[in-house]
């Protein structure tokens, strides 16, 4: 905090801010992620509040505020300051002063130490033969990766043109992905227990854009994988995803998120195998990010087991930010089933979530990331209508999570 005195908020505004921070900290404590909260904390990036968690926060705010609140207060908000602005009637969030509380700490971006310049190491002259060998290997890797793309495109065209039934589309997709992996030099193997055939919620760590294709290749029967709703609007790809029976997850406002949740719940209630990536997205950092609660609440509501499926090696093959995969080995491990939460309380669901996260991280041979190190950049695809020109702010250090 700066040594300069912070401006004092109006009494009513200060009480609302204190209540908002108290309810948010109480929710995070019940979810097993206790931490201090500030008004500038991003609901998605900093606090890890997904659709279910936002609805729970809305219920708590309604109870504390003494009146029903509109869902858009949280659906349109990117940070707690936006919620405060909506609650006290201000349209311009810039008018809301900082609140100085004992339980609130904001680290200014100016407090971060400047990175030390790194002197490039002098390049030693390489033998012409070594240079040619490295160039040949690079060309071979690029050729193998590019050669797999036409295979995937051909499979998508076949599914769109000829596969009217889901089972036929699944068989064509499985054969296509396996052939594309072979051409691209990707060796995928499955270890561990058998893949489930009965009703269950499947969960995996999410390290690369290849993860969904890997799962399509290893499953021997139809599994409904959740994917971003924006992918269903892409020509040809959207048709293929619908033919395969995959499920869209809408982002943005709470009502769209909850509509997606109910669609996934209906599919699981019918007995379909549903797969969810609880991390929600991928990042270049090595490690398992905090899990959303949706899949675990779904298991509690339906009373079905959770099956963790660890994906190891996909990040090394195609890390977020890279264009083309490199040849390599990917291992898919089917872990022991986890019983559903005993009830739908936040404590029971969080305990099962934490257990599943530790198991997946250990099987994937990656660390468990805390909220600060797992936070996404501000331009990440978290909302179809991101707020432009949001000032950059350094992420605060939080206590290390389980596994340290």
C-alpha positions in Angstrom: 0.0 0.0 0.0 1.1 3.5 -0.7 2.1 5.7 2.3 -0.3 8.4 1.1 -3.7 8.3 2.7 -6.4 6.7 0.6 -9.5 8.8 -0.1 -12.4 8.1 2.3 -15.4 6.6 0.7 -19.0 7.8 1.5 -20.4 6.0 4.5 -23.1 4.1 2.5 -20.7 3.2 -0.2 -18.1 2.0 2.3 -20.6 -0.2 4.1 -21.6 -1.8 0.7 -18.0 -2.3 -0.2 -17.2 -3.9 3.2 -20.2 -6.2 2.9 -19.3 -7.2 -0.7 -15.7 -8.0 0.3 -16.9 -9.9 3.4 -19.3 -12.1 1.4 -16.6 -12.8 -1.3 -14.0 -13.8 1.3 -16.6 -16.0 3.1 -17.4 -17.8 -0.2 -13.7 -18.4 -1.0 -13.2 -19.8 2.5 -16.1 -22.2 2.1 -14.7 -23.2 -1.2 -11.4 -24.1 0.3 -9.5 -21.2 -1.2 -9.3 -18.7 1.6 -7.6 -15.4 0.7 -7.9 -11.6 1.1 -10.0 -9.8 -1.5 -9.9 -6.3 -3.0 -12.4 -4.5 -5.1 -10.1 -4.7 -8.1 -9.8 -8.5 -8.0 -11.0 -10.1 -11.3 -13.8 -12.5 -10.6 -12.5 -15.0 -13.2 -8.7 -14.6 -13.2 -7.9 -13.6 -9.6 -10.7 -15.3 -7.6 -11.4 -18.3 -9.8 -15.2 -17.7 -9.7 -16.9 -19.7 -12.5 -20.7 -19.8 -13.2 -21.7 -21.9 -10.2 -19.5 -19.8 -7.8 -21.0 -16.5 -9.2 -24.5 -17.7 -8.6 -23.6 -18.6 -5.0 -22.1 -15.2 -4.5 -25.2 -13.6 -5.9 -27.4 -15.6 -3.4 -25.2 -14.4 -0.5 -25.3 -10.8 -1.7 -29.1 -11.0 -1.9 -29.3 -12.4 1.6 -26.9 -9.7 3.0 -28.5 -6.9 0.9 -32.0 -7.8 2.0 -33.5 -7.5 -1.6 -33.4 -9.5 -4.8 -30.6 -8.6 -7.2 -30.4 -9.0 -10.9 -28.1 -11.7 -12.3 -26.5 -9.2 -14.6 -24.8 -7.6 -11.6 -22.4 -10.6 -11.7 -22.9 -11.7 -15.3 -21.7 -8.4 -16.7 -19.1 -7.7 -14.0 -15.4 -8.4 -14.5 -14.3 -7.4 -11.0 -15.8 -6.6 -7.6 -15.6 -2.9 -8.2 -18.1 -3.3 -11.1 -20.5 -5.0 -8.7 -20.1 -2.2 -6.2 -20.7 0.4 -8.9 -24.0 -1.4 -9.9 -25.1 -1.8 -6.3 -24.7 1.9 -5.3 -26.0 3.2 -8.6 -22.8 4.6 -10.2 -22.4 4.1 -13.9 -18.8 5.1 -14.0 -16.6 2.6 -12.0 -13.8 5.2 -12.1 -15.7 7.3 -9.6 -15.6 4.7 -6.9 -12.6 5.4 -4.7 -10.3 2.7 -3.3 -11.5 1.3 0.0 -8.8 0.9 2.6 -9.7 -2.0 4.9 -7.6 -4.1 7.2 -8.5 -7.2 5.2 -7.8 -5.7 1.8 -4.4 -5.4 0.1 -3.8 -4.1 -3.4 -0.4 -4.3 -4.9 0.3 -1.6 -7.4 1.9 -2.6 -10.6 4.6 -0.1 -9.9 5.7 -2.1 -6.8 6.9 -5.0 -8.9 10.7 -5.1 -9.3 11.8 -4.3 -12.8 13.2 -7.4 -14.6 16.9 -7.6 -14.7 18.4 -7.4 -18.2 19.8 -10.7 -19.3 22.9 -10.7 -21.4 22.7 -13.0 -24.3 25.3 -15.8 -24.2 27.8 -15.6 -27.0 27.0 -18.1 -29.8 29.7 -20.5 -30.5 30.4 -21.3 -34.1 28.7 -24.6 -35.0 30.0 -27.0 -37.5 28.2 -26.9 -40.8 27.2 -30.6 -40.4 25.5 -29.8 -37.0 23.6 -26.8 -38.5 22.4 -28.9 -41.4 21.3 -31.7 -39.1 19.3 -29.3 -36.9 17.7 -27.8 -40.0 16.8 -31.2 -41.3 15.2 -32.1 -38.0 13.2 -28.9 -37.9 12.0 -29.3 -41.4 11.0 -32.9 -40.7 9.0 -31.8 -37.5 7.2 -29.0 -39.4 6.4 -31.4 -42.3 5.0 -34.0 -40.0 2.8 -31.5 -38.2 1.5 -29.9 -41.4 0.9 -33.3 -42.9 -1.6 -34.1 -40.1 -3.8 -31.1 -40.9 -5.2 -32.3 -44.3 -6.1 -35.6 -42.6 -8.2 -33.7 -40.0 -9.8 -31.5 -42.7 -10.7 -34.6 -44.8 -12.3 -36.3 -41.8 -14.3 -33.2 -41.0 -15.6 -33.0 -44.5 -16.6 -36.7 -44.5 -18.5 -36.3 -41.2 -20.3 -33.3 -42.5 -21.2 -34.8 -45.9 -22.0 -38.4 -45.0 -22.4 -39.0 -41.2 -26.0 -38.3 -40.2 -25.9 -40.6 -37.1 -23.8 -39.9 -34.1 -22.1 -43.3 -33.8 -21.0 -43.2 -37.4 -19.6 -39.7 -36.9 -17.7 -40.9 -33.8 -16.1 -43.8 -35.6 -15.0 -41.6 -38.5 -13.6 -39.0 -36.1 -11.7 -41.6 -34.0 -10.1 -43.1 -37.1 -9.3 -39.6 -38.5 -7.6 -38.4 -35.3 -5.6 -41.6 -34.9 -4.3 -41.3 -38.5 -3.5 -37.6 -38.1 -1.6 -38.4 -34.9 0.4 -41.1 -36.7 1.3 -38.8 -39.6 2.3 -36.0 -37.2 4.6 -38.3 -35.2 2.4 -38.3 -32.0 2.4 -41.6 -30.1 -0.6 -41.8 -27.8 -1.0 -44.7 -25.3 -3.5 -45.4 -22.6 -2.6 -46.8 -19.2 -4.4 -47.4 -15.9 -7.9 -48.8 -15.4 -10.5 -49.4 -18.1 -12.4 -46.5 -19.5 -15.9 -46.3 -18.0 -18.9 -47.5 -20.0 -21.6 -46.6 -17.5 -22.9 -43.2 -16.4 -20.0 -41.0 -15.1 -18.5 -37.5 -15.2 -15.1 -37.6 -16.8 -12.6 -34.9 -15.8 -9.1 -34.1 -17.2 -6.3 -31.6 -16.8 -6.1 -29.2 -19.7 -2.6 -28.5 -21.0 -2.9 -28.1 -24.7 -5.3 -27.5 -27.6 -4.6 -31.1 -28.6 -6.3 -32.5 -25.4 -9.8 -32.9 -26.9 -8.4 -34.6 -30.0 -6.4 -37.0 -27.8 -9.5 -38.0 -25.9 -11.5 -38.5 -29.2 -8.7 -40.9 -30.3 -8.5 -43.0 -27.1 -12.2 -43.4 -26.3 -13.7 -46.5 -27.9 -17.3 -45.4 -27.4 -19.1 -42.0 -27.7 -18.2 -39.4 -25.0 -19.7 -36.0 -25.0 -16.9 -33.4 -24.5 -17.6 -29.9 -23.4 -16.2 -27.1 -25.6 -16.5 -23.3 -26.0 -19.8 -22.3 -27.6 -17.9 -20.0 -30.0 -16.4 -23.1 -31.7 -19.9 -24.3 -32.7 -20.3 -21.1 -34.8 -17.3 -21.9 -37.0 -18.4 -23.3 -40.4 -17.9 -27.0 -40.8 -16.3 -27.4 -37.4 -19.6 -26.4 -35.7 -21.5 -29.0 -37.7 -18.9 -31.7 -36.9 -19.1 -30.9 -33.2 -22.9 -31.2 -33.2 -22.8 -34.5 -35.2 -20.3 -35.9 -32.6 -22.7 -34.8 -29.8 -20.3 -32.5 -28.0 -21.8 -29.9 -25.6 -21.3 -26.1 -25.9 -20.3 -24.0 -22.9 -21.3 -20.4 -23.2 -19.3 -17.7 -21.5 -20.2 -14.2 -20.4 -23.5 -13.5 -18.6 -24.6 -15.8 -15.8 -27.9 -16.8 -17.5 -25.9 -18.1 -20.6 -23.5 -20.0 -18.4 -26.3 -21.6 -16.4 -28.2 -22.5 -19.6 -25.0 -24.4 -20.7 -24.8 -26.1 -17.2 -28.4 -27.4 -17.5 -27.8 -28.7 -21.0 -24.8 -30.7 -19.7 -26.8 -31.9 -16.7 -29.6 -33.1 -18.9 -27.1 -35.1 -21.1 -25.5 -36.7 -18.0 -28.9 -37.5 -16.5 -29.8 -39.4 -19.6 -26.9 -41.7 -19.0 -24.4 -40.1 -21.5 -20.7 -40.1 -20.6 -19.9 -36.4 -20.2 -16.3 -35.0 -20.1 -15.3 -31.7 -18.6 -12.1 -29.8 -18.4 -12.5 -28.2 -14.9 -9.6 -25.8 -15.5 -11.7 -24.1 -18.2 -8.9 -23.1 -20.5 -5.1 -23.5 -21.1 -2.1 -21.4 -20.3 1.6 -21.7 -21.2 2.6 -22.1 -17.5 3.4 -25.7 -16.5 0.9 -26.8 -13.8 -2.7 -27.6 -13.0 -4.8 -24.4 -12.6 -7.6 -24.1 -10.0 -10.7 -26.2 -10.9 -14.2 -24.8 -11.4 -17.0 -26.4 -9.3 -19.5 -27.2 -12.1 -18.4 -30.9 -12.8 -18.3 -31.7 -9.1 -21.7 -30.1 -8.4 -23.1 -32.1 -11.3 -21.7 -35.3 -9.8 -23.3 -34.4 -6.4 -26.7 -33.6 -7.9 -26.8 -36.8 -10.0 -25.0 -39.1 -7.6 -22.6 -40.4 -10.3 -18.9 -41.0 -9.8 -16.1 -38.9 -11.2 -13.4 -40.5 -13.3 -10.1 -38.5 -13.5 -8.2 -38.9 -16.8 -4.7 -37.5 -16.7 -3.1 -36.3 -19.9 0.7 -36.2 -19.8 3.0 -34.9 -22.5 0.5 -32.8 -24.5 2.0 -29.5 -23.2 5.5 -30.5 -24.3 4.1 -31.4 -27.8 2.1 -28.2 -28.3 2.3 -25.5 -25.6 -0.1 -22.7 -25.6 1.2 -20.0 -28.0 2.9 -22.4 -30.4 1.5 -22.9 -33.9 2.6 -26.4 -34.7 3.0 -29.6 -32.6 6.3 -31.4 -32.3 6.5 -35.2 -32.5 6.4 -36.8 -29.1 4.7 -39.3 -26.8 1.5 -38.6 -25.0 0.2 -40.7 -22.1 -3.4 -40.9 -21.0 -3.9 -42.4 -17.6 -7.4 -43.5 -16.4 -7.3 -43.1 -12.6 -9.4 -44.7 -9.9 -13.0 -43.6 -9.8 -13.9 -41.0 -7.1 -17.3 -41.3 -5.4 -19.6 -38.3 -5.8 -19.7 -35.7 -3.1 -21.9 -36.8 -0.1 -24.1 -33.7 -0.6 -24.3 -30.5 -2.6 -22.8 -28.3 0.0 -19.8 -26.1 -0.9 -17.6 -27.9 1.6 -18.3 -31.4 0.4 -18.0 -30.4 -3.3 -14.7 -28.5 -2.7 -13.2 -31.5 -0.8 -13.9 -33.8 -3.8 -12.6 -31.1 -6.2 -9.3 -30.7 -4.3 -8.8 -34.5 -4.2 -9.4 -34.8 -7.9 -7.0 -31.9 -8.6 -4.2 -33.4 -6.6 -4.6 -36.8 -8.3 -4.6 -35.4 -11.8 -1.6 -33.1 -11.1 0.4 -36.1 -9.7 -0.5 -38.4 -12.6 0.3 -35.6 -15.2 3.6 -34.9 -13.4 2.8 -31.2 -13.1 2.6 -28.9 -10.0 -0.5 -27.6 -8.5 -0.7 -23.9 -9.3 -2.0 -21.3 -6.9 -4.3 -18.5 -8.0 -1.5 -15.9 -8.5 0.7 -18.1 -10.7 -2.3 -19.6 -12.6 -4.0 -16.2 -13.4 -4.6 -15.6 -17.1 -3.5 -12.5 -19.0 -6.2 -9.8 -19.3 -6.6 -10.5 -23.1 -7.4 -14.2 -22.5 -10.6 -15.5 -24.2 -12.7 -15.5 -21.1 -15.7 -13.4 -22.2 -17.1 -12.7 -25.7 -17.4 -9.0 -24.8 -14.2 -8.1 -22.9 -13.9 -4.7 -21.3 -11.4 -2.7 -23.3 -8.6 -0.6 -21.9 -8.7 -2.1 -18.5 -5.6 -0.9 -16.6 -2.9 -3.5 -16.0 -2.4 -4.5 -12.4 0.0 -6.9 -10.8 -1.3 -10.1 -9.4 -1.0 -10.4 -5.6 0.9 -13.2 -4.0 -1.4 -15.7 -2.2 -0.6 -18.6 0.1 0.6 -21.7 -1.7 -2.2 -24.2 -2.2 -2.2 -27.9 -1.5 0.7 -30.0 -2.7 3.4 -27.6 -1.5 
